[in-house]
Amino acid sequence: MKHVQVVDGADNCVYDVYAIDDEGFRCLFPDGQDVAFIDEVLARGDPDRLDAVFERLWKQRVAKHEIIGLHGLLFYGLEHKKAYYPDRTDAGAINPNGSRLR
């Protein structure tokens, strides 16, 4: 199982972590990506397959103190964050001037 943290732009968001199987993870984060934006996920996926993935995901919230490893970030809203993750990987994150964050 992989752990995905959901980051929402709402003021009252608590950034929950959910568990998902490997097939579901690959659906949300293709090609080695570990950062995703919901509009891009929805645009590239089969709606029926995505419904099944999200149904499994939302049923498996994991308390943060129980997780060992975080495998993906799924952004809802926060479109401005896309510029920081041009290759949709955490390791590839950049500053506005193009310099690496790490």
C-alpha positions as CSV (number, residue, x, y, z in Angstrom):
1,M,0.0,0.0,0.0
2,K,1.1,3.6,-0.8
3,H,0.2,6.7,1.2
4,V,-1.1,9.8,-0.5
5,Q,-1.5,13.1,1.3
6,V,-4.4,15.3,0.0
7,V,-3.6,19.0,0.1
8,D,-6.6,21.2,-0.4
9,G,-6.8,24.9,-0.8
10,A,-9.6,25.3,1.8
11,D,-8.8,27.2,4.9
12,N,-10.1,24.4,7.1
13,C,-8.2,21.6,5.3
14,V,-6.3,19.2,7.6
15,Y,-4.2,17.4,4.8
16,D,-5.4,13.9,5.5
17,V,-3.4,10.8,4.4
18,Y,-5.0,7.9,2.6
19,A,-3.8,4.4,1.7
20,I,-4.1,3.1,-1.9
21,D,-3.1,0.0,-3.6
22,D,-0.3,0.1,-6.3
23,E,-2.7,0.0,-9.2
24,G,-4.7,3.0,-7.8
25,F,-1.5,4.8,-7.1
26,R,-0.3,4.4,-10.7
27,C,-3.6,5.7,-11.9
28,L,-3.2,8.9,-9.9
29,F,0.6,9.2,-10.3
30,P,1.7,7.8,-13.7
31,D,5.2,7.6,-15.1
32,G,7.1,7.9,-11.8
33,Q,5.3,11.0,-10.7
34,D,4.6,11.6,-7.0
35,V,2.8,14.9,-7.2
36,A,-0.6,15.3,-8.9
37,F,-3.2,18.0,-9.4
38,I,-6.8,16.8,-9.4
39,D,-7.7,18.6,-12.7
40,E,-4.9,16.8,-14.5
41,V,-5.8,13.4,-12.9
42,L,-9.4,13.8,-14.0
43,A,-8.5,15.0,-17.6
44,R,-6.2,12.0,-18.3
45,G,-8.2,9.1,-16.7
46,D,-11.1,7.0,-17.5
47,P,-14.0,8.2,-15.4
48,D,-15.2,4.8,-14.3
49,R,-11.7,3.7,-13.4
50,L,-11.1,6.9,-11.4
51,D,-14.4,6.5,-9.6
52,A,-13.3,3.1,-8.4
53,V,-9.8,4.4,-7.4
54,F,-11.3,7.3,-5.4
55,E,-13.9,5.1,-3.8
56,R,-11.1,2.9,-2.5
57,L,-8.9,5.9,-1.5
58,W,-11.6,7.8,0.5
59,K,-12.4,4.7,2.6
60,Q,-8.8,4.3,3.8
61,R,-7.8,7.3,5.8
62,V,-4.7,6.7,7.8
63,A,-3.8,8.6,11.0
64,K,-0.6,10.5,10.3
65,H,1.1,9.0,13.4
66,E,0.6,5.6,11.9
67,I,2.1,6.0,8.5
68,I,5.6,4.9,7.5
69,G,6.4,6.8,4.4
70,L,4.5,9.3,2.2
71,H,4.4,8.3,-1.4
72,G,2.4,11.0,-3.1
73,L,0.8,14.5,-2.9
74,L,-2.6,15.1,-4.4
75,F,-3.5,18.8,-4.7
76,Y,-7.1,20.0,-4.9
77,G,-7.1,23.5,-6.1
78,L,-3.9,25.4,-5.5
79,E,-3.2,25.8,-9.2
80,H,-0.4,28.2,-8.5
81,K,1.6,25.2,-7.0
82,K,1.9,23.7,-10.5
83,A,4.8,26.0,-11.3
84,Y,6.8,24.5,-8.4
85,Y,6.4,20.9,-9.7
86,P,7.1,21.1,-13.4
87,D,7.9,17.4,-13.7
88,R,5.2,16.5,-11.1
89,T,7.8,15.0,-8.7
90,D,8.7,16.2,-5.2
91,A,12.4,15.7,-6.0
92,G,12.1,18.0,-9.0
93,A,10.5,20.9,-7.2
94,I,11.8,24.3,-8.2
95,N,11.6,27.9,-7.0
96,P,9.9,30.6,-9.1
97,N,13.4,31.5,-10.6
98,G,13.9,28.0,-11.7
99,S,16.5,27.0,-9.1
100,R,16.0,23.7,-7.3
101,L,14.2,23.7,-4.0
102,R,16.6,21.0,-2.7
